[in-house]
Amino acid sequence: MKISLIGFAIFTAVASYLFDANASAGVPYSFSDHPSQDGCCVGDQGVGEIDRSEKACLAQVGELAQRVGPGLQLKFRNGKTRIYLNEEAKCQSDDADGCVKYQLTGYFPEHDLILIEVDYWEGASWLLVRADTGDDITIVAPPHYSPDRRWLVSVASSEGPAGPPNGMDIVPSTSNPSFKDWHYRTPSNGMAL
C-alpha cells in the first residue's frame, strides 16, 4: 500500500510538472497561464499581459491620454492632468535603482477605467485609473471582470523575485462608496492566507 501511494505521488508530481510546463509555454509574454483579455484595446494583437500595445490604447482613448516623450499624460474628465514619467536614465545605469517605465496597456470603456503597466528593473505592477477623477489603485496583474461585470479581479503568483508581487485584488468596476476594494499580498516569507 505504501509503495503504491509513493508511486501515485511521484506520478502526480511529474504529471503536474509536465502540465504546468506545457500550459506556460503556450502563453508568451505573460505572467499567468490565463492572461486576461478584458480591457485589451481595440486593435491590440497582444496575447499576454506584457505584450499589450500602447499605440492601440492611445488610439482608442483619444484625448484621455497621450505619450509626450518619456511621459504618459492623462487628462481626466474632471479637467485635471497627471503625467507618469519614465525614468529612462535610471534604467540605463549599472545600478538601475529607481528604474520605472509606464505604459498604457488597457481600457475598460464600459466603466471608463484606464490600465497602466508599471515596469521596474525586475518585476511589474499595474495601476487601474478612473478616467473621471484620476483615482488610481495598484493591482498585481491585468484584471478579469466578474461574471456580472461589477468587480475586477487581479491575481498573480510566481516563484522568485522577478514578476509582479504575489497576491490578489478585488476592485469594484464603478466608483461606489458602498463597494470597497480588497487587496492581499503574500508575505515575503511565502506563507499564504
N, C-alpha and C positions, 0 to 999 in steps of 0.2 A: 504494500500500500504506500509506504514511504517513497519507494523508488518511482512509482507512477506519479505521485504528487510532484516530486522533483522534476521528472520528465515533463510533466504538464507545465510547470512553472517555467522551465527553460524554453519550451515550445512557445508559450505565451509571450515571453520576453523577446524572443527572436522575431516572432510574427509582428509584435508591436513595433519593434525597431524597423523592420522592413516596411511596414505600412506607413509609419511616420516619415521615413526617408523618401518613399515614393510620393506621398502627399505633398511634402515640402518641395520636392524637385519640380513639381508641376506648376508652381506659382512663383514666377520670378519677381524680383523687386518687391518682396513682401515680407513682413514680419510674422504673418499668420498663414495658415493653410486655407482660410476662407476670408480673403480680404473683402471689405465692404465695398459694394458698388454704389451704395446710397451716397448722394452728394457729388458723384462724379459729374464733371461739367460736360455740357453738350460738345461733342466733337473730340472728347478725350479718348485716346486709344489705349491708355494705360490699363493694366490688369491687376497690379499690386497696389500697395499702399505708398510706395516711394518712387513710382514712375508716373505719377499723375502730371498732367500738362497745365502749367501756369498760363500759357498762352491761350488755351481753350477757356480757362476760367475767366481770364481778363476780358475776353470777347463776350462771354455770357453775362457777366455782372455789370458791364457798361461803366457808368460814371461812379459806381461804388468803389472801384479800385483801379489803380494804375501803377505800373512799375516806373519809378523815377530813379534811374541809375541804380545804386545799391539799396534803394529804399522801396518798400511796398507801401504805397499810400492808400489809406482807406478814408472815404468821405461818407460819414454816416447820415442817415435820413434826418437826424436832429440838427444837421449843419456842422457838427464837429468833425475834425480831421485828426487822424493818427498816422504816424509813419513808423513802420517796423524796419529798422536799419540793419542791413547785413554788416558784419564785422570782418570783411574780406582780409584786411591786413593781419588780423589775429589768426585767421585760418591758414595763412601762408607762412606764419612764423614757426620756428622749431618747437616752441612750447605749445602753441595752439590753445592756450588758456583763454577763455572768453570768446572762442570761435562760435559764431552763431549766424545762421542764414535763414531767412523767412521766405516762404513760397506759398502763394495762393493755390490751393490744391482741391478745393471743393466748394460747392454752393448748394444750399437746400432752398430753392425758390419758394416752396410751399410755406416755409416758416421764416424765410429771409435770414438764413444763417450762413456765415462765411467760414470756411475751414482753412486754416493756415498751418502748414507744416513748418516746424521749427527744428532745424538740423544743427547738431553740435559736432565737434570733432569725433566723438564716439556717442552715438545714440540720436534719438529724436523724440519729440513730443508734438502735440498738436494743440492749436487754440481754436475753439469754437466761438465765433464772434457774432453777436446780434447786430445786424445791419442797422436797426433803428436807433440803438443807443450807444453801440460800441462796447457794451459789456462783454467781457471775454471769460472763458472757462478753459483751464488747462485739462486736456484729456490724454490718454495713453495711446490712442490709435484712432484712425478714421472710424466714425461711429456707424452702427447699423440702426435703422428705425425699428421700433417695436411694431408688432402687427397692427396696432391701431394708430400708429404714427404720432402718438402723444409723447413718446420718450425716444431718446437716442442713447444707445448703449455702446460702450467702448471697452474692449478687453485686450490686454497684452500679457503674454507670458513668454519668457525666453530664458536661456541659460547664459550666464556670463554678463560682463558689464556693458557690452555694446547693445544697441537697440533701445526701444522705449522702456520706461520703468514698468516693472510688473505690477499689474493692478487692474482695476475696473472702475468705470464711471457710468452713472445713470443720470441723464440730464433731461429736463423737460424740453420739448421742442418749442414750446411757446413760453413767453415771459409772463408767468402767472405766479403771484406771490404765494398762492396756496400749494404750489408744487415746489419741492426742494430738491436740489442736486444731492447725489450721493456719490462719494469717492472713496476708494480703498486702494492703498499701496502696500504691496507685500514688504514687510520689514527687511532690512538688509541681512538679517540672519537667515532669511529664506523661509521662515515659518509662516504659513498662510493661515488666514482666519482662524 
